Amino acid sequence: MEQLDLTIDIHLEEDETDTVVRATLNLQGDEFEASGRAHRRTHDRPIPVIGEELAVARALGDLTNQVTAAAQAKIEAFLTPSH
């Protein structure tokens, strides 16, 4: 069995109320980039890790959807007969 190691780069930016994450993945030449956001309302307690976790989860969810759609497109292209 061949082993392939992949890396997802996650970049996080935050201020007092907002967290923005950008996740990137290069998968055998296909580039994927996704983002996630979290916003803390002013009356919420400042617990940065919650915003970080939400923003990362949202970016990874978006990345999941993109990779799944790309795989589905490849499957459909493979199954469609050429004319």
NORBEL-V124984 format. One record per backbone hydrogen bond with DSSP energy under -1.0 kcal/mol. NH is the residue of the N-H (numbers start at 0). CO is the residue of the C=O. Records with the same first field share a line. If there is no record, write none. Layout:
# NORBEL-V124984
NH=CO + CO
This chain:
# NORBEL-V124984
8=23
10=21
12=19
14=17
18=37
19=12
20=35
21=10
22=33
23=8
24=31
26=29
29=26
31=24
33=22
35=20
37=18
39=16
43=40
46=44
49=46
51=47
52=48
53=49
54=50
55=51
56=52
57=53
58=54
59=55
60=56
61=57
62=58
63=59
64=60
65=61
66=62
67=63
68=64
69=65
70=66
71=67
72=68
73=69
74=70
75=71
76=72
77=73
78=74
79=75
